[in-house]
Amino acid sequence: MAIHYETTALKNLTSQIFQRLQVSPEDSQQWADNLIDADLRGIRSHGIQRVSMYVRKLRAGEIDVDQHASIVKDSGAVTVIDGQYGIGQKVATEAMQRAIEKAQQLGVGIVSVRHSNHFGAAGYYARLASQAGLIGISMTNTNPLTVPTGARDAFLGSNPIAVAVPADPQDFVFDGAMSTVSLGKFEILAKQNLQVPGVWALDETGNVTQDSNRLLNNMRQPHRFGGVLPVGGLGETDAGYKGFGLALVVELLTSVLANGPLSADLGGKQCGISHFFIALNPSFFGDATAFKSRVTLLLTRLRELPGLGLTGVRIAGDREWQTYQQNQVDGITLEPATIRELNKIATELGVDSSPVFGREVD
């Protein structure tokens, strides 16, 4: 059972929780906005249900709330940033904003980040660029999760890629992990007591598992056993090597280029996740308005193709946009297990959660 909750009250509760853990009011609000945005778009794996993870990291000292990103190198269209283990959402937002400024001046802005933290949904940062009329690209490495094709255990991260391009009536936004799904999807399944619905993951013996709790437990070990398969699935029959290759591309452009730790070496206090951002200015290639019109026409023609089933062709981001519009009215959906987590955290920190969770959860 999932229940809808009012967005503003939930955002305030989340912000108060972070503030009790010594995060500044401004940074707490930005952090809460980022998580709420994911939930509004139906990306529940990266929304409020992740608060417990961030609280755990804050308490363990993995996130240094007093640190600010520093510029290591700034040359032409390229900036290299050391996040100094600060709040991932803050570091990533500042990095993409810098890429946007570069692109507005030079046509392209590229920012490489090392020593950051988990930054939430990659699409959030790509959309910052598209909302400014630019093409945005965002990617990050993560703790080890993805099992390379032919291997048994996780080595690469989920390593998502997000691309956002201006269009009407809403921007094109692709945001996807290079693993079959992100770790957060398994967390949602576990909270709902549901089995893994597809061939998504391997257990510690190298066999496919449908047990979400087993996968999560294996990913909590000091040495991670098994893991999530790359996009394309098991072996080479359904092109799993392509997902493996894409995850490796992200690793090269994040940790390797930024001189940060590989996904395989992340873990423990101040692990130091790496990000990579690009902003491209269409006006340096021609007329920006005409470019947006061409993108819109392309997407329109795709949506109008003869369809199979009831939905027809959906463009990346369509479902999230529709969900966003509906959730603006209905509120955010949360699982009872997530509500219990938030209530427990709020009680421990002396935050009143009753304005949000005023009724009992089954």
C-alpha positions as CSV (number, residue, x, y, z in Angstrom):
1,M,0.0,0.0,0.0
2,A,1.3,3.5,-0.9
3,I,-0.1,6.7,0.5
4,H,0.1,10.2,-1.0
5,Y,1.7,13.0,1.1
6,E,1.6,16.8,0.6
7,T,4.8,18.0,-1.0
8,T,5.6,21.1,0.9
9,A,5.2,19.5,4.3
10,L,7.4,16.6,3.3
11,K,10.0,18.9,2.0
12,N,10.0,20.9,5.2
13,L,10.4,17.7,7.3
14,T,13.3,16.5,5.2
15,S,15.0,19.9,5.5
16,Q,14.5,19.9,9.2
17,I,16.1,16.4,9.5
18,F,19.2,17.5,7.6
19,Q,19.4,20.7,9.7
20,R,19.4,18.7,12.9
21,L,22.5,16.9,11.5
22,Q,24.4,20.3,11.2
23,V,23.5,20.9,7.5
24,S,22.9,24.7,6.9
25,P,19.3,25.7,6.2
26,E,20.1,26.7,2.6
27,D,21.9,23.4,1.9
28,S,19.1,21.4,3.6
29,Q,16.5,23.1,1.5
30,Q,18.4,22.5,-1.7
31,W,18.9,18.8,-0.7
32,A,15.3,18.4,0.1
33,D,14.2,20.0,-3.2
34,N,16.4,17.6,-5.1
35,L,14.8,14.5,-3.4
36,I,11.3,15.8,-3.7
37,D,11.9,16.5,-7.4
38,A,12.7,12.9,-8.0
39,D,9.6,11.7,-6.2
40,L,7.4,14.2,-8.1
41,R,8.7,12.6,-11.3
42,G,8.0,9.1,-10.1
43,I,11.7,8.3,-9.6
44,R,11.0,6.9,-6.1
45,S,14.3,5.0,-6.0
46,H,16.1,8.4,-5.7
47,G,13.6,10.4,-3.7
48,I,12.7,10.7,-0.1
49,Q,13.2,7.0,0.5
50,R,16.9,7.8,0.3
51,V,16.8,10.0,3.4
52,S,17.8,7.1,5.6
53,M,20.9,6.5,3.5
54,Y,22.0,10.1,3.7
55,V,21.4,10.3,7.4
56,R,23.5,7.2,7.9
57,K,26.3,8.8,5.8
58,L,26.1,12.1,7.7
59,R,26.3,10.3,11.1
60,A,29.2,8.2,9.9
61,G,31.1,11.3,8.7
62,E,31.1,10.3,5.0
63,I,29.5,13.6,4.0
64,D,31.4,16.7,5.3
65,V,28.7,19.4,5.5
66,D,31.2,22.1,6.3
67,Q,33.3,21.6,3.1
68,H,32.8,23.5,-0.1
69,A,33.9,22.5,-3.6
70,S,37.2,23.9,-4.7
71,I,38.4,24.6,-8.2
72,V,41.5,22.6,-9.0
73,K,42.0,23.7,-12.6
74,D,40.1,26.1,-14.8
75,S,41.2,26.4,-18.4
76,G,39.1,27.5,-21.4
77,A,35.9,25.5,-21.5
78,V,37.1,23.0,-18.8
79,T,37.0,23.1,-15.1
80,V,38.2,20.4,-12.6
81,I,36.6,20.5,-9.2
82,D,37.4,18.8,-5.9
83,G,34.2,18.3,-4.0
84,Q,36.1,17.7,-0.7
85,Y,33.6,15.1,0.3
86,G,30.8,17.7,0.6
87,I,27.1,17.2,-0.1
88,G,26.8,15.6,-3.5
89,Q,23.7,17.6,-4.5
90,K,25.4,20.9,-3.7
91,V,28.7,20.0,-5.4
92,A,26.9,18.7,-8.5
93,T,24.6,21.7,-8.8
94,E,27.5,24.1,-8.6
95,A,29.4,22.1,-11.1
96,M,26.6,22.1,-13.7
97,Q,25.9,25.8,-13.2
98,R,29.6,26.4,-14.0
99,A,29.3,24.2,-17.1
100,I,26.3,26.3,-18.1
101,E,28.1,29.6,-17.7
102,K,31.0,28.3,-19.8
103,A,28.7,27.1,-22.5
104,Q,26.9,30.4,-22.6
105,Q,30.3,32.2,-23.2
106,L,32.2,29.6,-25.2
107,G,29.6,27.2,-26.7
108,V,30.6,24.3,-24.4
109,G,31.3,23.8,-20.8
110,I,32.9,20.7,-19.3
111,V,33.3,20.1,-15.6
112,S,35.0,17.1,-14.0
113,V,34.4,16.5,-10.3
114,R,36.2,14.2,-7.8
115,H,35.8,13.5,-4.1
116,S,32.1,14.2,-4.1
117,N,29.2,12.1,-2.7
118,H,26.0,10.5,-4.0
119,F,24.2,13.2,-5.9
120,G,20.7,11.7,-6.4
121,A,19.1,11.5,-9.9
122,A,21.5,12.4,-12.7
123,G,18.7,13.8,-14.8
124,Y,18.2,16.7,-12.3
125,Y,21.5,18.2,-13.4
126,A,21.0,17.6,-17.1
127,R,17.7,19.5,-16.8
128,L,19.4,22.5,-15.3
129,A,21.1,22.9,-18.7
130,S,18.1,22.3,-20.8
131,Q,16.1,24.8,-18.7
132,A,18.7,27.3,-19.7
133,G,18.2,26.5,-23.4
134,L,21.3,24.3,-23.6
135,I,22.0,20.6,-24.1
136,G,22.9,19.0,-20.8
137,I,24.8,15.8,-20.1
138,S,25.4,14.4,-16.6
139,M,27.0,11.2,-15.3
140,T,28.5,9.8,-12.2
141,N,30.2,6.7,-10.9
142,T,28.8,5.0,-7.7
143,N,29.7,2.4,-5.2
144,P,30.3,-1.0,-7.0
145,L,27.0,-2.5,-8.2
146,T,27.3,-3.6,-11.8
147,V,28.7,-7.0,-12.7
148,P,30.9,-6.9,-15.8
149,T,29.8,-9.3,-18.5
150,G,31.5,-12.6,-17.8
151,A,32.3,-11.8,-14.2
152,R,30.6,-12.9,-11.0
153,D,30.8,-9.9,-8.7
154,A,30.2,-6.2,-8.9
155,F,33.1,-4.0,-10.0
156,L,31.6,-0.9,-11.8
157,G,28.9,1.4,-10.4
158,S,25.4,1.8,-11.7
159,N,27.0,4.6,-13.6
160,P,24.0,6.5,-14.9
161,I,24.0,8.8,-18.0
162,A,21.5,11.6,-18.3
163,V,20.9,13.8,-21.4
164,A,18.4,16.7,-21.5
165,V,17.6,18.7,-24.7
166,P,15.2,21.7,-25.0
167,A,11.9,20.8,-26.6
168,D,8.1,21.6,-26.5
169,P,5.9,21.0,-24.6
170,Q,8.6,19.5,-22.3
171,D,12.3,18.9,-22.7
172,F,13.6,15.6,-23.8
173,V,15.2,13.9,-20.8
174,F,16.9,10.6,-20.8
175,D,18.2,9.4,-17.4
176,G,19.2,5.8,-17.0
177,A,21.6,3.6,-15.0
178,M,23.9,1.4,-17.1
179,S,23.0,-1.4,-14.8
180,T,19.6,-3.0,-15.4
181,V,18.2,-0.9,-12.6
182,S,19.6,1.2,-9.8
183,L,20.1,0.0,-6.3
184,G,17.2,2.1,-5.2
185,K,14.8,-0.1,-7.2
186,F,15.8,-3.1,-5.1
187,E,15.2,-1.0,-2.0
188,I,11.7,-0.1,-3.1
189,L,11.0,-3.8,-3.9
190,A,12.3,-4.9,-0.5
191,K,10.1,-2.3,1.2
192,Q,7.1,-3.7,-0.6
193,N,8.1,-7.3,0.1
194,L,8.2,-8.0,-3.7
195,Q,10.5,-10.2,-5.7
196,V,12.7,-9.0,-8.4
197,P,10.5,-9.2,-11.6
198,G,13.2,-9.8,-14.2
199,V,16.7,-11.1,-14.7
200,W,18.3,-8.2,-13.0
201,A,20.9,-9.5,-10.6
202,L,23.3,-12.3,-9.5
203,D,23.6,-13.7,-6.0
204,E,26.9,-14.5,-4.2
205,T,27.1,-17.9,-6.0
206,G,26.8,-16.2,-9.5
207,N,23.3,-17.4,-10.0
208,V,20.4,-15.1,-11.0
209,T,18.3,-14.1,-8.0
210,Q,14.8,-12.8,-7.6
211,D,15.4,-12.0,-3.9
212,S,15.7,-8.2,-3.5
213,N,16.8,-8.5,0.2
214,R,19.5,-11.0,-0.7
215,L,20.9,-8.6,-3.3
216,L,20.8,-5.7,-0.8
217,N,22.5,-7.7,1.9
218,N,25.3,-8.7,-0.5
219,M,25.8,-5.1,-1.5
220,R,26.2,-4.2,2.2
221,Q,29.2,-6.5,2.7
222,P,32.7,-5.0,2.9
223,H,33.4,-7.1,-0.2
224,R,30.4,-7.1,-2.4
225,F,29.3,-10.5,-3.7
226,G,27.2,-10.8,-6.8
227,G,25.6,-7.7,-8.0
228,V,23.3,-6.1,-10.7
229,L,23.7,-7.1,-14.3
230,P,24.4,-4.5,-17.0
231,V,21.8,-3.2,-19.4
232,G,21.2,-6.1,-21.7
233,G,21.3,-8.6,-18.9
234,L,23.2,-11.8,-18.5
235,G,25.9,-12.8,-20.9
236,E,26.1,-11.7,-24.6
237,T,22.9,-13.1,-26.1
238,D,20.8,-10.0,-25.3
239,A,23.8,-7.6,-25.7
240,G,24.8,-7.3,-22.0
241,Y,28.3,-6.4,-23.2
242,K,26.8,-3.1,-24.5
243,G,25.6,-2.2,-21.0
244,F,29.0,-3.2,-19.6
245,G,30.7,-1.1,-22.3
246,L,28.5,2.0,-21.5
247,A,29.1,1.6,-17.7
248,L,32.8,1.4,-18.5
249,V,32.6,4.6,-20.6
250,V,31.0,6.4,-17.6
251,E,33.8,5.1,-15.4
252,L,36.4,6.5,-17.8
253,L,34.7,9.9,-17.9
254,T,34.1,10.2,-14.2
255,S,36.6,8.5,-11.8
256,V,39.5,8.0,-14.3
257,L,39.4,11.5,-15.9
258,A,38.8,13.2,-12.5
259,N,41.7,11.2,-10.9
260,G,39.2,9.9,-8.3
261,P,38.7,6.4,-6.9
262,L,37.3,3.7,-9.2
263,S,33.8,2.4,-8.4
264,A,35.4,-0.8,-7.3
265,D,37.5,1.1,-4.7
266,L,34.7,3.2,-3.2
267,G,33.4,2.5,0.2
268,G,34.0,3.5,3.8
269,K,34.4,7.0,5.2
270,Q,34.7,9.7,2.6
271,C,34.7,7.4,-0.4
272,G,34.9,10.2,-3.0
273,I,32.4,9.7,-5.9
274,S,33.3,11.4,-9.2
275,H,30.9,13.2,-11.6
276,F,31.1,14.6,-15.2
277,F,29.0,17.4,-16.7
278,I,28.7,18.9,-20.2
279,A,26.6,21.8,-21.3
280,L,26.4,22.5,-25.1
281,N,25.0,25.8,-26.5
282,P,22.9,25.1,-29.7
283,S,23.3,28.8,-30.7
284,F,27.0,28.1,-31.5
285,F,25.9,25.5,-34.1
286,G,23.1,27.6,-35.7
287,D,19.8,29.1,-34.7
288,A,18.8,27.9,-31.2
289,T,15.1,28.4,-31.8
290,A,15.2,26.4,-35.0
291,F,17.1,23.7,-33.2
292,K,14.4,23.4,-30.5
293,S,11.7,23.3,-33.2
294,R,13.5,20.4,-35.0
295,V,13.9,18.5,-31.7
296,T,10.2,19.0,-31.1
297,L,9.2,17.8,-34.6
298,L,11.4,14.7,-34.2
299,L,9.8,13.8,-30.9
300,T,6.3,14.5,-32.2
301,R,6.8,12.2,-35.2
302,L,8.0,9.5,-32.9
303,R,5.0,9.8,-30.6
304,E,2.7,9.7,-33.6
305,L,4.1,6.4,-35.0
306,P,1.6,3.5,-35.2
307,G,1.7,1.8,-31.8
308,L,1.6,-1.6,-30.3
309,G,-0.6,-2.0,-27.2
310,L,-2.3,0.8,-25.4
311,T,0.6,3.2,-24.8
312,G,2.1,3.6,-28.2
313,V,5.6,5.3,-28.4
314,R,6.8,7.0,-25.3
315,I,9.8,9.2,-25.4
316,A,12.4,9.2,-22.6
317,G,11.1,11.6,-20.0
318,D,7.4,11.5,-21.1
319,R,6.3,9.3,-18.2
320,E,8.2,11.4,-15.7
321,W,6.7,14.6,-17.0
322,Q,3.1,13.2,-16.8
323,T,3.8,11.9,-13.3
324,Y,5.2,15.3,-12.3
325,Q,2.0,17.0,-13.5
326,Q,-0.2,14.6,-11.6
327,N,1.8,14.5,-8.4
328,Q,1.8,18.3,-8.2
329,V,-1.9,17.9,-7.6
330,D,-2.0,14.6,-5.7
331,G,1.1,14.7,-3.6
332,I,4.0,12.2,-3.3
333,T,3.6,8.5,-3.0
334,L,5.5,6.8,-0.2
335,E,5.7,3.2,1.0
336,P,4.8,2.5,4.7
337,A,8.3,1.2,5.3
338,T,9.7,4.6,4.1
339,I,7.3,6.5,6.4
340,R,8.4,4.3,9.4
341,E,12.0,5.1,8.6
342,L,11.3,8.8,8.4
343,N,9.3,8.8,11.7
344,K,12.1,6.9,13.4
345,I,14.7,9.4,12.2
346,A,12.6,12.4,13.1
347,T,11.9,11.0,16.6
348,E,15.6,10.4,17.2
349,L,16.5,13.9,16.1
350,G,13.6,15.6,17.9
351,V,11.8,16.7,14.8
352,D,8.0,16.7,14.8
353,S,6.7,14.6,11.9
354,S,3.0,14.7,12.8
355,P,2.2,17.6,10.3
356,V,3.2,15.1,7.6
357,F,2.4,11.7,9.0
358,G,-0.7,12.5,10.9
359,R,-2.4,9.1,10.4
360,E,-1.3,5.7,11.3
361,V,0.4,3.5,8.7
362,D,-0.5,-0.1,8.3
